């Protein structure tokens, strides 16, 4: 199910890339000027300075090796370089849905990124792949967060270990790991309290939850930390990812709200700078509005 809706939902990001890049070729310019303007467009589209420079440096090198330097050939080379940035990390992605191992997934992110909704979508995806899922509602600080996850559990017909409001989140994780070990489950997905990436005490608490999982769950179980990022935050999202990576060893990104932003370029800087692959994208509010990330499809949808 690669990017069934992605072209429609990446319209704003496409305008930030494709329309501006096409305008560069509207007037005849020399190659160096064209590439300089492409680099500027990438930077303004939240690809990030270093990643944009890296892409355009390689683009210059490749153009020297070929005779054809028209608009189509330059665009094709640009797409190739952008795809390679994403593929460099995505090749190492685990196929969670054909995995025979049991799995424990810790889901992290700041408030407002759509974390709990993303868990609901991910649970549905696992259920479609015949996995028995257990949820852990450890977001005990935000009013209504526990009830929200319980609703998603009901929609997906799965069980949920719930804490009480203001309960120590780590104790909920402890109870959930115990239930997981004792029951016939394939996957445990743990919701956590949304937290600012620059609040040390909250980040330390997240590290504590990770330690409980490592201590209570066998090494034979595949453990993963997924960070949910709001694409509309652009480069601020990259800063968030860096902070979470230091505390929890983030394995992958679930990128939300791509359908409502022109800042989808942040995908490239996150993957290139932090070496964290994008695994899933959210393209709406419904339970099926989740796509597995595919680098080639993503690039083709925006250029």
C-alpha angles and dihedrals in degrees: 000000000000113000099325091167100019102108092054093044095046094056094117094047089047089056090052090054115021101036094047093044091049089052089057089066094047091094123038112258136163119266096254091054091048093052092046089055092045089054091050090050092051092050092049089050091060097256087129131242100265095044092046090051091049092051094047095045089057090044091057091049093050093047090057089061097055134061098211110081102162125131096268095050093047091049091049091051091047090052090050093052093046092048091051090056090058098038092053089075104023092064087072094054118126118236095232095182099057094039116121092200121092113251138214117194124192111200117205138174144120124285117283100026094109096256100152093044089050089054089053091053093045091050090053090051092052091047090053087055091054097254121146106229132200119194128207117206100205095150092104098152103064116076110246096008094115092049090047093056091044089056090052089049090054092048090053094040093235134130123258130202105213132193127206123257111283092008116144103273092213090062090056090052089049092053092046094051089050091052090046093052093048098044137065098257132142100194136026115196116191122203114206135196113276108247140178110256091227097055105100098195092053093046090049089054089054089052088053091055090050090053091052090054091048091048098044101037122070119247087238087072116084109241123199139173116210120192118207112215129187107229091207090070092068115186092003086068090059089055090051091051092051092054094047091046090060093055106034110020095241111219099189148358129242103200116204136190094027087144093064103046144065089209098086087121088084086082089075098051093046092052095041101041101036101027091229115139123224107237105174139016130203116221103176144346102275124101092251095048095107129105133191107241117251118181097209094048091047094052092044089052094057103037 
